[in-house]
Amino acid sequence: MLVASQSADLTVRNLKRVDDLWASGQAHSMADSAFGAASGYIKQNCADAGCDYLGEYAIEEDVIYGDYEITGLSAENVSAGDGYFYVPIPGRGDAAGRYEYDDDYVCDPEVPGDIDDECNWNKIYFGDSVTVPLYISGDDEFTGNELYIRVRTPLCDDDDWDCENDRKVIACKDEAKTATDTLNGCDLEDDKVILFWQIRGDREDGTDYVEAREYIIGFPVEKRDDNNDAGEDSEIYTTLINNSLSHDYSGWDFGYNENYVVVNIYDKANPDGGDKTILEILTDDDPMLYPTLVLAYIETIRNNDGAIPYLEYQVVSDVQISNDRSFITARGFVKSKGDSYFWIEEGWFSQYTSSIINFAFQN
């Protein structure tokens, strides 16, 4: 009888293990399916602009099922509480976790920290381009009054000597050990264009783009002068980035009073020229429909100690716009013989792929 009892217990345990393995595998499969359903929803319903959405996927309701959450819109920084919306979504930036930061640094969208925390910025490498629709799914216009592109270099290493605000200063020339005695020390021929930006959309008058980089009204940002009206272009160049590392707008009663700003909506703009600003072109009587910001990294850079492999960017607005990618959280659930099993998958999906070469040819 003892042997029979032990054999029965072993059989029960083995059957339970088989059931656990099956249910766990089924939960994993449901999470995969839910993630795929989320990607499909984005492609079908949010292909041109971001959306936030909750969805479900079920084989047998409340028994074998899954759900998913899509987060594809810019968001306020709940820690800062400043009323602005940010790209990347605060707490979801990918600038953290590299060699110059603590490897154990954890980003939390629920507690994203200061706006300049590493978790609130994205990195962009040479050859990359970033696309940010300035509207949300179901709409077709930018409805705000403020828009800013912020760019900064990586944090300095311990042995860097050319730093500003703890950030690397970009050298004016490619040669190693080129002195950068001042932040605005580049001669015009050495003042390389690092980033290119443009806002594209549709207008009734036929103009379908905005590009500008002139003096920022009310802000003490120097304008580059090459006798060719270079103030009306879409260049983000070396000294503009270097200067933005240390600008302090806290004493200005004007818009977004933070450093790292390289473009804002009050810059004068082409193609209209004259006194029109980007804001006026986006929102006047002939507003731009489906406006989309593209930021492209077109030139390698270095400081005096070596190459700078990437820059960090942030887009700020006073209204909600799309994020540059959609985040997906998918969960699979299985209920079997009184027990519950679940599996979670997280990732992101970018519907805004853009070739820097194709983009250049289109313009």
Backbone hydrogen bonds in HBPLUS format (Angstrom, degrees):
<---DONOR---> <-ACCEPTOR-->    atom                        ^
c    i                          cat <-CA-CA->   ^        H-A-AA   ^      H-
h    n   atom  resd res      DA  || num        DHA   H-A  angle D-A-AA Bond
n    s   type  num  typ     dist DA aas  dist angle  dist       angle   num
A0005-SER N   A0001-MET O   2.94 MM   4  6.14 155.1  2.01 146.6 153.2     1
A0006-GLN N   A0002-LEU O   3.02 MM   4  6.25 163.6  2.04 151.1 154.9     2
A0007-SER N   A0003-VAL O   2.96 MM   4  6.14 155.9  2.02 147.8 154.8     3
A0008-ALA N   A0004-ALA O   2.96 MM   4  6.19 150.4  2.05 145.1 152.8     4
A0009-ASP N   A0005-SER O   2.96 MM   4  6.25 159.8  2.00 151.8 157.1     5
A0010-LEU N   A0006-GLN O   2.99 MM   4  6.21 156.9  2.04 146.4 152.6     6
A0011-THR N   A0007-SER O   3.01 MM   4  6.23 152.7  2.08 142.1 149.6     7
A0012-VAL N   A0008-ALA O   2.95 MM   4  6.23 158.8  1.99 151.3 156.6     8
A0013-ARG N   A0009-ASP O   2.93 MM   4  6.20 161.5  1.96 150.6 155.6     9
A0014-ASN N   A0010-LEU O   2.88 MM   4  6.11 158.2  1.93 148.0 154.1    10
A0015-LEU N   A0011-THR O   2.89 MM   4  6.12 157.5  1.94 149.1 155.4    11
A0016-LYS N   A0012-VAL O   2.88 MM   4  6.12 151.5  1.96 146.5 154.8    12
A0017-ARG N   A0013-ARG O   2.86 MM   4  6.15 151.9  1.94 146.2 154.1    13
A0018-VAL N   A0014-ASN O   2.93 MM   4  6.20 161.8  1.96 149.9 154.4    14
A0019-ASP N   A0015-LEU O   2.94 MM   4  6.16 157.5  1.99 144.6 150.9    15
A0020-ASP N   A0016-LYS O   2.82 MM   4  6.06 155.1  1.88 148.5 155.4    16
A0021-LEU N   A0017-ARG O   2.88 MM   4  6.13 165.3  1.90 156.6 159.8    17
A0022-TRP N   A0018-VAL O   2.93 MM   4  6.14 161.5  1.97 149.5 154.8    18
A0023-ALA N   A0019-ASP O   2.88 MM   4  6.01 169.2  1.89 152.1 155.3    19
A0024-SER N   A0020-ASP O   2.84 MM   4  5.93 161.2  1.87 150.8 156.5    20
A0025-GLY N   A0021-LEU O   2.94 MM   4  6.01 162.0  1.97 145.3 150.8    21
A0026-GLN N   A0022-TRP O   2.85 MM   4  6.04 150.3  1.94 146.5 155.6    22
A0027-ALA N   A0023-ALA O   2.89 MM   4  6.12 151.8  1.97 145.3 152.5    23
A0028-HIS N   A0024-SER O   2.94 MM   4  6.22 155.6  2.00 147.8 154.6    24
A0029-SER N   A0025-GLY O   2.92 MM   4  6.16 157.5  1.97 144.9 151.2    25
A0030-MET N   A0026-GLN O   2.89 MM   4  6.15 149.5  1.99 144.6 152.8    26
A0031-ALA N   A0027-ALA O   2.96 MM   4  6.24 149.2  2.06 144.8 152.9    27
A0032-ASP N   A0028-HIS O   3.00 MM   4  6.34 156.4  2.05 150.4 156.8    28
A0033-SER N   A0029-SER O   2.96 MM   4  6.22 156.7  2.01 144.9 151.4    29
A0034-ALA N   A0030-MET O   2.84 MM   4  6.03 155.2  1.90 145.7 152.6    30
A0035-PHE N   A0031-ALA O   2.90 MM   4  6.11 154.2  1.96 147.2 154.1    31
A0036-GLY N   A0032-ASP O   2.95 MM   4  6.24 157.7  2.00 148.1 154.3    32
A0037-ALA N   A0033-SER O   2.83 MM   4  6.10 149.2  1.93 144.9 154.1    33
A0038-ALA N   A0034-ALA O   2.92 MM   4  6.18 148.8  2.02 144.3 152.4    34
A0039-SER N   A0035-PHE O   2.99 MM   4  6.33 158.6  2.03 150.0 155.3    35
A0040-GLY N   A0036-GLY O   2.92 MM   4  6.14 157.0  1.97 146.2 152.8    36
A0041-TYR N   A0037-ALA O   2.89 MM   4  6.12 148.1  1.99 142.3 151.1    37
A0042-ILE N   A0038-ALA O   3.02 MM   4  6.33 158.4  2.07 150.0 155.0    38
A0043-LYS N   A0039-SER O   3.05 MM   4  6.33 165.1  2.07 152.3 155.6    39
A0044-GLN N   A0040-GLY O   3.02 MM   4  6.15 149.9  2.12 144.2 152.1    40
A0045-ASN N   A0041-TYR O   2.74 MM   4  5.68 160.9  1.78 155.2 160.5    41
A0046-CYS N   A0042-ILE O   2.79 MM   4  4.62 148.8  1.88 126.2 134.2    42
A0137-SER N   A0050-GLY O   2.95 MM  87  5.52 165.7  1.97 162.6 158.7    43
A0072-GLY N   A0051-CYS O   3.02 MM  21  4.90 123.3  2.36 119.7 133.2    44
A0053-TYR N   A0070-ILE O   3.00 MM  17  5.00 154.5  2.07 130.6 136.4    45
A0070-ILE N   A0053-TYR O   2.73 MM  17  5.00 168.1  1.75 158.7 162.0    46
A0055-GLY N   A0068-TYR O   2.94 MM  13  5.27 165.8  1.96 148.9 152.9    47
A0068-TYR N   A0055-GLY O   2.88 MM  13  5.27 156.5  1.93 143.3 143.8    48
A0057-TYR N   A0066-GLY O   2.79 MM   9  4.97 158.8  1.83 143.8 139.0    49
A0066-GLY N   A0057-TYR O   2.52 MM   9  4.97 141.0  1.66 156.8 169.7    50
A0059-ILE N   A0064-ILE O   2.94 MM   5  5.58 166.3  1.96 155.4 160.0    51
A0060-GLU N   A0064-ILE O   3.05 MM   4  5.00 170.8  2.06 139.7 142.7    52
A0063-VAL N   A0060-GLU O   2.89 MM   3  5.38 154.2  1.96 142.2 141.4    53
A0064-ILE N   A0060-GLU O   2.86 MM   4  5.00 156.0  1.91 139.9 147.9    54
A0335-LYS N   A0063-VAL O   2.86 MM 272  5.04 142.3  2.01 140.5 149.2    55
A0065-TYR N   A0333-PHE O   3.07 MM 268  5.39 156.8  2.12 143.1 150.5    56
A0333-PHE N   A0065-TYR O   2.72 MM 268  5.39 163.4  1.74 177.6 171.6    57
A0067-ASP N   A0331-ARG O   2.99 MM 264  5.47 147.1  2.10 143.0 153.0    58
A0331-ARG N   A0067-ASP O   2.87 MM 264  5.47 165.8  1.89 164.6 166.4    59
A0069-GLU N   A0329-THR O   2.88 MM 260  5.23 145.9  2.00 140.8 152.0    60
A0329-THR N   A0069-GLU O   3.04 MM 260  5.23 154.7  2.11 145.3 153.0    61
A0071-THR N   A0327-PHE O   2.88 MM 256  5.07 159.5  1.92 148.3 153.7    62
A0327-PHE N   A0071-THR O   2.93 MM 256  5.07 171.5  1.94 139.4 137.3    63
A0323-ASN N   A0072-GLY O   2.99 MM 251  5.37 176.7  1.99 127.5 126.7    64
A0074-SER N   A0321-ILE O   2.82 MM 247  5.55 172.0  1.83 151.3 153.7    65
A0075-ALA N   A0086-TYR O   3.42 MM  11  5.50 152.6  2.50 135.9 136.4    66
A0086-TYR N   A0075-ALA O   2.88 MM  11  5.50 162.7  1.91 134.9 136.9    67
A0081-GLY N   A0077-ASN O   2.82 MM   4  5.94 171.9  1.83 167.1 169.7    68
A0085-PHE N   A0317-SER O   2.77 MM 232  5.27 172.7  1.78 161.8 164.4    69
A0317-SER N   A0085-PHE O   2.99 MM 232  5.27 155.0  2.05 148.9 155.3    70
A0087-VAL N   A0315-VAL O   2.87 MM 228  4.99 146.0  1.99 150.7 156.8    71
A0315-VAL N   A0087-VAL O   2.76 MM 228  4.99 161.5  1.79 150.1 156.7    72
A0092-ARG N   A0089-ILE O   2.85 MM   3  5.44 151.9  1.93 151.4 152.7    73
A0093-GLY N   A0119-CYS O   2.70 MM  26  4.66 144.1  1.82 157.1 144.6    74
A0095-ALA N   A0121-TRP O   3.04 MM  26  5.51 140.7  2.20 156.0 145.0    75
A0101-TYR N   A0098-ARG O   2.94 MM   3  5.53 162.6  1.97 122.2 128.0    76
A0105-TYR N   A0102-ASP O   2.96 MM   3  5.24 162.3  2.00 117.4 119.2    77
A0111-VAL N   A0108-ASP O   2.90 MM   3  5.26 137.3  2.08 109.9 121.9    78
A0117-ASP N   A0114-ASP O   2.91 MM   3  5.21 164.3  1.94 117.3 119.9    79
A0120-ASN N   A0117-ASP O   2.94 MM   3  5.61 165.4  1.96 125.2 129.1    80
A0121-TRP N   A0118-GLU O   3.44 MM   3  5.74 157.1  2.49 117.5 115.0    81
A0122-ASN N   A0313-TYR O   3.26 MM 191  5.57 172.5  2.27 156.1 157.1    82
A0313-TYR N   A0122-ASN O   2.87 MM 191  5.57 154.3  1.93 152.4 161.0    83
A0124-ILE N   A0311-LEU O   2.83 MM 187  5.41 150.4  1.92 152.3 154.3    84
A0311-LEU N   A0124-ILE O   3.01 MM 187  5.41 162.9  2.04 152.0 156.1    85
A0128-ASP N   A0125-TYR O   2.92 MM   3  5.49 161.9  1.95 139.6 142.3    86
A0127-GLY N   A0297-TYR O   2.96 MM 170  5.53 163.5  1.99 143.1 146.9    87
A0297-TYR N   A0128-ASP O   3.01 MM 169  5.69 170.8  2.02 171.6 172.3    88
A0130-VAL N   A0295-LEU O   2.74 MM 165  5.10 156.6  1.79 147.1 155.3    89
A0295-LEU N   A0130-VAL O   2.88 MM 165  5.10 159.1  1.92 147.6 154.7    90
A0132-VAL N   A0293-LEU O   2.81 MM 161  5.08 163.7  1.83 153.7 158.7    91
A0293-LEU N   A0132-VAL O   2.93 MM 161  5.08 164.3  1.96 142.3 137.3    92
A0322-SER N   A0133-PRO O   3.20 MM 189  5.42 151.1  2.29 150.5 157.2    93
A0134-LEU N   A0291-PRO O   2.87 MM 157  5.59 165.7  1.89 148.4 152.5    94
A0139-ASP N   A0136-ILE O   2.97 MM   3  5.63 150.1  2.06 146.5 147.7    95
A0290-TYR N   A0140-ASP O   2.63 MM 150  4.82 163.9  1.66 138.9 144.3    96
A0265-ILE N   A0147-LEU O   2.92 MM 118  5.13 135.3  2.13 153.5 157.9    97
A0148-TYR N   A0316-VAL O   2.85 MM 168  5.08 152.0  1.93 149.9 154.7    98
A0316-VAL N   A0148-TYR O   2.91 MM 168  5.08 164.2  1.93 148.4 153.6    99
A0149-ILE N   A0263-VAL O   2.83 MM 114  5.13 163.2  1.86 149.4 152.4   100
A0262-VAL N   A0149-ILE O   2.92 MM 113  5.91 170.8  1.93 165.2 167.3   101
A0150-ARG N   A0314-GLN O   2.79 MM 164  5.07 166.9  1.80 168.3 168.4   102
A0314-GLN N   A0150-ARG O   2.96 MM 164  5.07 140.9  2.11 146.0 147.0   103
A0151-VAL N   A0260-TYR O   2.89 MM 109  5.44 147.5  2.00 153.8 154.7   104
A0152-ARG N   A0312-GLU O   2.99 MM 160  5.34 154.9  2.05 146.5 151.7   105
A0312-GLU N   A0152-ARG O   2.90 MM 160  5.34 162.4  1.93 164.9 167.4   106
A0168-LYS N   A0154-PRO O   3.10 MM  14  6.10 161.9  2.13 174.0 177.3   107
A0156-CYS N   A0166-ASP O   2.95 MM  10  5.64 155.1  2.01 138.5 138.1   108
A0160-ASP N   A0157-ASP O   3.23 MM   3  5.33 166.0  2.25 107.2 111.4   109
A0169-VAL N   A0162-ASP O   3.13 MM   7  5.72 152.7  2.21 153.1 145.7   110
A0164-GLU N   A0167-ARG O   2.88 MM   3  5.21 152.9  1.95 143.7 152.7   111
A0167-ARG N   A0164-GLU O   2.90 MM   3  5.21 155.3  1.96 109.6 117.8   112
A0171-ALA N   A0302-ARG O   2.75 MM 131  5.82 170.6  1.76 151.3 154.6   113
A0185-GLY N   A0182-THR O   3.22 MM   3  4.91 140.0  2.39 116.8 110.1   114
A0190-ASP N   A0187-ASP O   2.91 MM   3  5.28 141.0  2.06 109.9 122.0   115
A0191-ASP N   A0187-ASP O   3.01 MM   4  6.06 113.7  2.46 145.8 163.3   116
A0191-ASP N   A0188-LEU O   3.08 MM   3  5.01 154.0  2.15 101.6 109.8   117
A0192-LYS N   A0190-ASP O   2.92 MM   2  5.64 128.2  2.19 110.4  94.8   118
A0238-THR N   A0192-LYS O   2.93 MM  46  5.65 143.6  2.06 154.0 165.4   119
A0194-ILE N   A0236-ILE O   2.89 MM  42  5.88 146.9  2.00 137.9 146.2   120
A0298-ILE N   A0194-ILE O   2.94 MM 104  5.73 148.7  2.04 148.9 158.0   121
A0195-LEU N   A0236-ILE O   3.02 MM  41  4.98 169.8  2.03 146.9 150.2   122
A0236-ILE N   A0195-LEU O   2.95 MM  41  4.98 151.1  2.04 156.4 149.7   123
A0196-PHE N   A0296-ALA O   2.83 MM 100  5.15 156.8  1.88 149.0 156.5   124
A0296-ALA N   A0196-PHE O   2.79 MM 100  5.15 169.2  1.81 159.8 163.5   125
A0197-TRP N   A0234-SER O   3.25 MM  37  5.48 159.1  2.29 144.2 150.2   126
A0198-GLN N   A0294-VAL O   3.04 MM  96  5.44 143.1  2.18 147.7 156.4   127
A0294-VAL N   A0198-GLN O   2.84 MM  96  5.44 159.5  1.88 162.3 169.4   128
A0199-ILE N   A0210-VAL O   3.06 MM  11  5.00 169.1  2.07 148.3 151.5   129
A0210-VAL N   A0199-ILE O   2.67 MM  11  5.00 138.8  1.84 148.3 158.8   130
A0200-ARG N   A0292-THR O   2.90 MM  92  5.27 159.5  1.94 145.8 146.3   131
A0292-THR N   A0200-ARG O   2.73 MM  92  5.27 148.1  1.83 148.7 159.8   132
A0201-GLY N   A0208-ASP O   2.95 MM   7  5.04 159.4  1.99 131.3 132.5   133
A0202-ASP N   A0289-LEU O   2.91 MM  87  4.98 154.8  1.97 139.6 147.3   134
A0289-LEU N   A0202-ASP O   2.76 MM  87  4.98 172.0  1.77 152.0 151.4   135
A0206-GLY N   A0203-ARG O   3.13 MM   3  5.50 163.1  2.16 111.7 115.9   136
A0211-GLU N   A0270-ASN O   3.31 MM  59  5.48 156.5  2.36 128.8 134.4   137
A0270-ASN N   A0211-GLU O   3.09 MM  59  5.48 165.3  2.11 139.7 144.5   138
A0213-ARG N   A0231-GLY O   3.30 MM  18  5.36 137.7  2.49 139.6 142.3   139
A0219-PHE N   A0216-ILE O   2.91 MM   3  5.32 164.0  1.93 133.7 136.8   140
A0221-VAL N   A0219-PHE O   2.85 MM   2  5.64 138.8  2.02 103.0  92.6   141
A0232-GLU N   A0229-ASP O   3.21 MM   3  6.19 175.4  2.21 127.0 127.5   142
A0241-ILE N   A0237-TYR O   3.14 MM   4  6.45 159.6  2.18 160.3 165.7   143
A0242-ASN N   A0238-THR O   2.91 MM   4  6.18 170.8  1.92 158.1 161.2   144
A0243-ASN N   A0239-THR O   2.81 MM   4  5.79 164.5  1.83 144.6 149.3   145
A0244-SER N   A0240-LEU O   3.12 MM   4  6.17 148.9  2.22 136.3 144.6   146
A0245-LEU N   A0242-ASN O   3.18 MM   3  5.50 149.6  2.28 105.0 113.7   147
A0246-SER N   A0243-ASN O   3.22 MM   3  6.00 156.1  2.28 118.2 123.0   148
A0260-TYR N   A0244-SER O   2.76 MM  16  4.41 157.0  1.81 139.9 137.6   149
A0252-TRP N   A0249-TYR O   2.88 MM   3  5.30 165.9  1.90 120.5 124.7   150
A0258-GLU N   A0256-TYR O   3.01 MM   2  5.82 136.4  2.20 102.2  90.9   151
A0267-ASP N   A0264-ASN O   3.06 MM   3  5.87 164.3  2.09 127.1 128.6   152
A0279-LEU N   A0265-ILE O   3.00 MM  14  5.26 146.9  2.12 160.0 150.0   153
A0278-ILE N   A0267-ASP O   3.00 MM  11  6.11 143.5  2.13 168.3 177.5   154
A0269-ALA N   A0276-LYS O   3.11 MM   7  6.24 153.0  2.19 153.2 151.4   155
A0273-GLY N   A0269-ALA O   2.94 MM   4  5.63 141.8  2.09 139.5 149.3   156
A0276-LYS N   A0273-GLY O   3.28 MM   3  6.10 154.7  2.35 143.8 143.7   157
A0281-ILE N   A0277-THR O   3.09 MM   4  6.44 158.6  2.14 153.0 158.4   158
A0282-LEU N   A0278-ILE O   2.93 MM   4  6.15 154.6  1.99 153.1 160.4   159
A0283-THR N   A0279-LEU O   2.96 MM   4  6.02 146.1  2.08 149.2 157.8   160
A0284-ASP N   A0280-GLU O   2.85 MM   4  5.07 128.8  2.12 146.1 145.5   161
A0288-MET N   A0282-LEU O   3.30 MM   6  4.95 145.0  2.43 105.7 114.6   162
A0308-ILE N   A0301-ILE O   3.06 MM   7  5.65 176.9  2.06 127.4 127.5   163
A0303-ASN N   A0306-GLY O   2.93 MM   3  5.61 160.2  1.97 167.4 164.3   164
A0306-GLY N   A0303-ASN O   3.36 MM   3  5.61 167.3  2.38 109.3 113.0   165
A0326-SER N   A0349-PHE O   2.90 MM  23  5.21 170.1  1.91 148.8 150.7   166
A0349-PHE N   A0326-SER O   2.72 MM  23  5.21 160.9  1.75 156.1 162.3   167
A0328-ILE N   A0347-GLY O   2.77 MM  19  5.43 176.4  1.77 158.4 158.1   168
A0347-GLY N   A0328-ILE O   3.06 MM  19  5.43 152.0  2.14 152.8 157.6   169
A0330-ALA N   A0345-GLU O   2.78 MM  15  5.14 173.5  1.78 164.6 165.9   170
A0345-GLU N   A0330-ALA O   2.78 MM  15  5.14 164.9  1.80 155.7 159.5   171
A0332-GLY N   A0343-TRP O   2.80 MM  11  5.06 157.7  1.85 147.7 154.9   172
A0343-TRP N   A0332-GLY O   2.89 MM  11  5.06 139.8  2.06 139.6 147.1   173
A0334-VAL N   A0341-TYR O   2.89 MM   7  5.11 150.5  1.98 145.3 147.5   174
A0341-TYR N   A0334-VAL O   2.78 MM   7  5.11 152.4  1.85 154.6 162.7   175
A0336-SER N   A0339-ASP O   2.86 MM   3  5.35 156.8  1.92 151.5 158.7   176
A0339-ASP N   A0336-SER O   3.00 MM   3  5.35 166.7  2.01 119.6 122.7   177
A0359-PHE N   A0355-SER O   2.88 MM   4  6.02 158.4  1.92 150.6 157.4   178
A0360-ALA N   A0356-ILE O   3.04 MM   4  6.16 151.0  2.13 136.5 143.7   179
A0361-PHE N   A0357-ILE O   3.04 MM   4  6.35 155.6  2.10 149.9 156.2   180
A0362-GLN N   A0358-ASN O   3.02 MM   4  6.23 145.5  2.14 146.9 155.9   181
A0363-ASN N   A0360-ALA O   3.20 MM   3  5.44 151.7  2.28 102.8 111.2   182
